[in-house]
């Protein structure tokens, strides 16, 4: 199992300068790069300060100038906000500017608050249909001249300029939680991005089973990769859990505001909705958060990560951007690099030795 990190520029107060926000993200990216993380993922969002990324390709191009090895991925682009021609060209250019390190991740979108401002107020569930028309069109534009006459977009013969550096194109990743999206993504040869959100550990196995079924239902398709993301915080002492849990709870209430479109956003800053308005009240129980999310000492985190490995996850992604204090984000990365990743690297070496020995 490999490891990735999801980072966003985030502001939760107008008193925080953007210079501090960009500096913090850059420092974390450099630590992840030097520490051997496989991929850095960043998302697309608009009009909200807690996730500042109106164009993730710009962010990744910037980070590419300051990193050397780490792959740079969009997790995720929001399908209804793009046209095929623009998306194909911008992604391909980013692939060149990152020297072929782009990972192309896309989703239907999550925040109804954004859909009301960016996609004409359509229901977020309709984003799936946009994605299913958009991704094949982008693939065909990357390949050469292509004309499109679809439900959402129509254009005459055109092509992507430039073409991607990676051949035939960057790896495609699709965000999925429902079986239908798993099935569609695997059928087109895409990799899977998924998350158990704040659900108990049993949800990890449920998502793993959805992945295995989709793979089994498409035996002629090369097995794709499977990434799973969860909020992560690593600390020295077991009693340090309360700070991580408190920040996760507050961030979750801001997320509910945007996801359900039930709260107030003032000048880009979403207010946390009251606990009475949240969905899934059990997910806001402090003990449940501590247990369900990847919070803990290095040994506790290793134990939790074994569930992801058992579910067939190829890449576990640390969800690090949920308004954790910067020092705790930095400590999480360093403890993960120094004390968690070596455990799994040794397990991989043991497996390779066993295969070499014919066992």
Number of C-alpha atoms within 10 A of each C-alpha: 19 18 22 25 24 21 21 25 22 21 20 17 11 11 7 11 10 14 8 12 16 15 12 18 17 18 13 19 24 15 16 25 20 13 16 15 22 18 25 26 24 27 24 22 23 18 17 21 20 23 22 23 20 15 16 24 27 14 21 23 20 15 19 21 11 12 18 14 14 22 21 28 27 26 23 22 27 22 23 23 17 16 16 23 19 13 20 25 20 18 26 26 22 26 26 17 19 22 16 19 24 33 22 24 24 25 24 24 25 18 19 21 22 21 23 14 12 16 16 11 12 14 14 19 12 12 20 19 14 21 21 17 17 23 21 13 23 21 18 18 24 25 16 13 12 17 14 17 10 11 9 12 14 11 12 10 10 14 20 25 17 16 22 23 19 15 11 11 19 21 18 22 27 27 24 24 18 12 15 12 20 25 20 16 24 24 18 15 17 24 21 25 26 24 20 20 16 21 17 15 16 11 16 22 18 14 24 20 15 19 27 17 14 21 20 14 13 16 10 9 14 12 16 20 18 22 24 26 23 21 22 24 30 27 23 14 10 13 10 14 20 15 13 25 23 16 14 25 19 18 21 19 22 22 22 22 24 24 18 15 16 15 20 16 18 10 10 18 18 21 20 21 19 13 13 7 15 20 12 10 10 14 18 20 13 17 13 15 24 18 18 21 23 24 25 25 23 24 14 16 20 18 14 18 18 13 15 22 18 12 20 20 25 17 22 24 25 23 21 23 23 23 18 19 12 15 9 16 21 20 15 23 25 18 17 24 20 13 16 21 20 12 14 18 13 11 13 14 11 12 13 13 12 11 10 9 8 7 8
